[in-house]
Amino acid sequence: MSTAAQVFDPVYRPISIPARELLPWVIFAGLILLLVIYFVGAEQGATSLFSGMYIHEFVHDGRHLLGFPCH
């Protein structure tokens, strides 16, 4: 009976991810995060890259939710 329990008893081992494989994803996520923070916090202000108010209106409620002043 103990041999059958040993056969079907799963063994869990943590998977190690080397830092050199994780680093590009961390850098990519950081760049995307900075881009999102820029669009929510600064676009359509003094450092505007796009003309018009479309981006400002799209992220307007998010600005207030995150505490960015916009008007």
C-alpha positions as a Markdown table, in Angstrom:
| # | Residue | x | y | z |
|---|---|---|---|---|
| 1 | Met | 0.0 | 0.0 | 0.0 |
| 2 | Ser | 2.8 | 2.4 | 0.8 |
| 3 | Thr | 4.4 | 1.8 | -2.6 |
| 4 | Ala | 1.3 | 2.8 | -4.5 |
| 5 | Ala | 1.1 | 6.0 | -2.4 |
| 6 | Gln | 4.7 | 6.8 | -3.2 |
| 7 | Val | 4.0 | 6.4 | -7.0 |
| 8 | Phe | 1.0 | 8.7 | -7.1 |
| 9 | Asp | 2.3 | 11.2 | -4.5 |
| 10 | Pro | 3.5 | 14.3 | -6.5 |
| 11 | Val | 6.8 | 15.8 | -5.5 |
| 12 | Tyr | 6.8 | 19.6 | -5.8 |
| 13 | Arg | 10.0 | 21.4 | -6.5 |
| 14 | Pro | 10.3 | 25.1 | -7.0 |
| 15 | Ile | 11.5 | 26.2 | -10.4 |
| 16 | Ser | 14.4 | 28.6 | -10.4 |
| 17 | Ile | 14.5 | 31.3 | -13.0 |
| 18 | Pro | 18.0 | 32.7 | -13.7 |
| 19 | Ala | 18.3 | 36.5 | -13.4 |
| 20 | Arg | 19.8 | 36.8 | -16.9 |
| 21 | Glu | 16.5 | 35.4 | -18.3 |
| 22 | Leu | 14.3 | 37.5 | -16.2 |
| 23 | Leu | 16.2 | 40.8 | -16.6 |
| 24 | Pro | 14.9 | 41.7 | -20.2 |
| 25 | Trp | 11.3 | 41.2 | -19.1 |
| 26 | Val | 11.8 | 43.4 | -16.0 |
| 27 | Ile | 13.4 | 46.1 | -18.2 |
| 28 | Phe | 10.5 | 45.8 | -20.8 |
| 29 | Ala | 7.9 | 46.0 | -18.0 |
| 30 | Gly | 9.6 | 49.0 | -16.5 |
| 31 | Leu | 9.6 | 50.9 | -19.9 |
| 32 | Ile | 5.9 | 50.1 | -20.4 |
| 33 | Leu | 5.2 | 51.3 | -16.9 |
| 34 | Leu | 7.0 | 54.6 | -17.5 |
| 35 | Leu | 5.1 | 55.0 | -20.8 |
| 36 | Val | 1.8 | 54.5 | -19.0 |
| 37 | Ile | 2.8 | 56.9 | -16.2 |
| 38 | Tyr | 3.7 | 59.5 | -18.8 |
| 39 | Phe | 0.4 | 59.3 | -20.6 |
| 40 | Val | -1.7 | 59.3 | -17.4 |
| 41 | Gly | 0.3 | 62.0 | -15.7 |
| 42 | Ala | 1.8 | 64.4 | -18.2 |
| 43 | Glu | 0.4 | 64.0 | -21.7 |
| 44 | Gln | -1.6 | 67.0 | -22.9 |
| 45 | Gly | 0.2 | 69.2 | -20.5 |
| 46 | Ala | 3.4 | 71.2 | -20.7 |
| 47 | Thr | 5.3 | 68.2 | -22.2 |
| 48 | Ser | 2.6 | 67.2 | -24.8 |
| 49 | Leu | 3.7 | 65.0 | -27.7 |
| 50 | Phe | 0.3 | 64.9 | -29.4 |
| 51 | Ser | -2.0 | 67.7 | -30.3 |
| 52 | Gly | -5.6 | 67.8 | -29.2 |
| 53 | Met | -7.3 | 66.6 | -26.1 |
| 54 | Tyr | -8.0 | 63.0 | -27.0 |
| 55 | Ile | -5.5 | 61.4 | -24.7 |
| 56 | His | -6.3 | 63.7 | -21.9 |
| 57 | Glu | -10.0 | 62.9 | -22.0 |
| 58 | Phe | -9.2 | 59.1 | -22.4 |
| 59 | Val | -7.1 | 59.0 | -19.2 |
| 60 | His | -8.9 | 61.8 | -17.3 |
| 61 | Asp | -10.6 | 59.7 | -14.7 |
| 62 | Gly | -7.5 | 57.7 | -14.2 |
| 63 | Arg | -5.6 | 60.9 | -13.4 |
| 64 | His | -8.0 | 61.8 | -10.7 |
| 65 | Leu | -8.0 | 58.3 | -9.3 |
| 66 | Leu | -4.2 | 58.2 | -9.1 |
| 67 | Gly | -4.0 | 61.8 | -7.7 |
| 68 | Phe | -2.6 | 63.6 | -10.7 |
| 69 | Pro | -3.9 | 67.1 | -11.0 |
| 70 | Cys | -5.1 | 68.1 | -14.5 |
| 71 | His | -7.3 | 71.2 | -14.0 |
